[in-house]
């Protein structure tokens, strides 16, 4: 996908690269979670029998700016979803090495060369801090 030279994303958004596309993020939400398994003991008290950390859920909201028809973007997103494509991405100062799209929502706003998108990703590894190159 090529970025449009005729349309600029909002100034407060920042670029994130996913595969062959640049997504301009306007907001994101990252959810980390630990699940506990509880069972009742013989005396009626609750006992924690197991716990595990879940993969992080990452929701990106923003837009793709493109000179091509929206259908090509939708087909590419659908292939990433269908083929369980793994992405490496940098989100501000965090690097996620293994992300997969769980769900996408795309909508077109009139005739602008941009699609408003919401991506839900599963980040299977914890984020690492991005260090600046000197």
Backbone torsions as a table, in degrees:
resi	resn	phi	psi	omega
1	UNK	NA	137.9	179.8
2	UNK	-107.8	139.5	177.9
3	UNK	-71.3	142.2	-179.7
4	UNK	-75.6	141.7	175.8
5	UNK	-91.0	-5.5	-175.7
6	UNK	-101.7	-9.4	-173.7
7	UNK	-136.6	130.4	179.6
8	UNK	-107.5	137.6	175.9
9	UNK	-69.1	161.1	179.2
10	UNK	-56.2	146.7	-175.0
11	UNK	-62.0	-29.2	-177.5
12	UNK	-85.0	-2.0	178.2
13	UNK	-86.5	161.6	178.2
14	UNK	-135.4	146.9	-175.1
15	UNK	-79.3	142.2	172.2
16	UNK	-132.3	129.9	-179.3
17	UNK	-95.4	127.3	175.6
18	UNK	-124.3	106.4	-178.8
19	UNK	61.1	-121.2	-178.3
20	UNK	-92.6	7.2	-173.0
21	UNK	-121.3	149.8	171.9
22	UNK	-108.9	122.9	-177.8
23	UNK	-108.2	128.7	179.4
24	UNK	-95.4	106.7	-174.3
25	UNK	-83.0	127.9	175.6
26	UNK	-101.7	-27.0	174.9
27	UNK	-157.7	154.7	175.8
28	UNK	-143.8	159.6	176.5
29	UNK	-138.2	130.5	178.9
30	UNK	-119.4	127.3	-179.0
31	UNK	-120.7	122.8	172.6
32	UNK	-109.8	148.3	-174.0
33	UNK	-151.4	144.1	171.1
34	UNK	-120.1	129.7	-178.1
35	UNK	-103.2	133.1	177.3
36	UNK	-111.8	137.5	175.1
37	UNK	-101.9	125.3	-178.3
38	UNK	-116.1	143.8	174.5
39	UNK	-138.9	154.8	178.9
40	UNK	-82.8	134.6	175.5
41	UNK	-85.1	170.9	-178.9
42	UNK	-60.5	-30.7	-179.8
43	UNK	-85.7	4.1	177.5
44	UNK	92.0	-9.5	178.0
45	UNK	-75.1	158.5	177.6
46	UNK	-90.1	133.8	179.0
47	UNK	-121.1	133.4	175.0
48	UNK	-84.6	119.2	-175.4
49	UNK	-100.9	-17.3	-178.9
50	UNK	-165.6	155.0	171.7
51	UNK	-151.4	151.6	178.0
52	UNK	-154.4	148.8	176.7
53	UNK	-84.2	136.8	179.4
54	UNK	-94.7	159.2	175.0
55	UNK	-63.2	151.1	-179.4
56	UNK	-76.4	144.7	175.4
57	UNK	-103.2	127.5	-177.3
58	UNK	-122.2	121.8	178.8
59	UNK	-112.6	120.8	178.0
60	UNK	-111.2	129.4	176.0
61	UNK	-121.0	131.3	-178.7
62	UNK	176.2	-140.8	-176.5
63	UNK	-150.0	154.9	168.7
64	UNK	-105.6	131.0	177.4
65	UNK	-106.1	124.6	-173.3
66	UNK	-151.0	151.6	175.0
67	UNK	-90.9	-10.0	-176.3
68	UNK	-92.7	172.0	178.0
69	UNK	-66.0	146.1	-179.5
70	UNK	-60.5	-27.0	-178.7
71	UNK	-59.3	-35.0	-179.6
72	UNK	-67.3	-35.9	177.3
73	UNK	-68.5	-44.0	179.9
74	UNK	-61.8	-42.7	178.3
75	UNK	-63.7	-38.1	178.5
76	UNK	-67.8	-44.6	176.5
77	UNK	-60.0	-41.6	-179.9
78	UNK	-65.1	-37.9	177.9
79	UNK	-68.0	-38.1	176.2
80	UNK	-61.3	-40.6	179.7
81	UNK	-68.1	-48.4	-177.5
82	UNK	-63.9	-41.0	-176.0
83	UNK	-89.2	3.3	178.1
84	UNK	55.7	44.7	-176.5
85	UNK	-65.5	135.1	179.0
86	UNK	-95.3	135.7	-179.9
87	UNK	-120.1	150.2	168.2
88	UNK	-112.5	129.9	-177.4
89	UNK	-143.2	152.4	174.9
90	UNK	-108.6	126.4	-180.0
91	UNK	-122.5	102.7	-173.3
92	UNK	57.0	-114.8	-178.3
93	UNK	-102.8	16.8	-179.8
94	UNK	-114.9	139.0	176.0
95	UNK	-112.5	128.0	176.6
96	UNK	-112.0	120.1	-172.7
97	UNK	-85.6	-25.8	-173.8
98	UNK	-141.2	91.6	179.8
99	UNK	-118.5	145.5	178.0
100	UNK	-133.7	140.5	179.1
101	UNK	-73.0	127.3	175.7
102	UNK	-98.3	-33.1	-175.2
103	UNK	-161.3	144.5	172.7
104	UNK	-135.7	150.8	174.1
105	UNK	-134.9	127.2	180.0
106	UNK	-129.3	139.3	177.1
107	UNK	-140.2	145.2	-179.0
108	UNK	-100.0	136.8	-179.4
109	UNK	-107.7	86.5	178.6
110	UNK	67.6	-134.0	-175.3
111	UNK	-103.2	8.7	-179.5
112	UNK	-66.6	145.5	179.7
113	UNK	-80.8	51.0	-179.3
114	UNK	-148.3	149.9	173.9
115	UNK	-115.9	129.1	172.7
116	UNK	-78.1	128.8	-174.2
117	UNK	-133.2	151.4	171.2
118	UNK	-129.6	121.0	178.8
119	UNK	-114.2	133.9	173.2
120	UNK	-111.9	119.9	-176.9
121	UNK	-119.0	153.2	173.6
122	UNK	-106.0	116.7	178.4
123	UNK	-96.0	105.3	-171.7
124	UNK	-79.0	-17.9	177.7
125	UNK	-119.7	153.4	179.8
126	UNK	-66.2	153.4	179.1
127	UNK	-69.4	150.8	174.4
128	UNK	-116.0	152.0	178.8
129	UNK	-74.9	133.9	177.0
130	UNK	-83.0	127.3	178.0
131	UNK	-100.6	139.9	-179.0
132	UNK	-72.1	138.7	177.0
133	UNK	-83.3	138.9	-180.0
134	UNK	-102.2	NA	NA
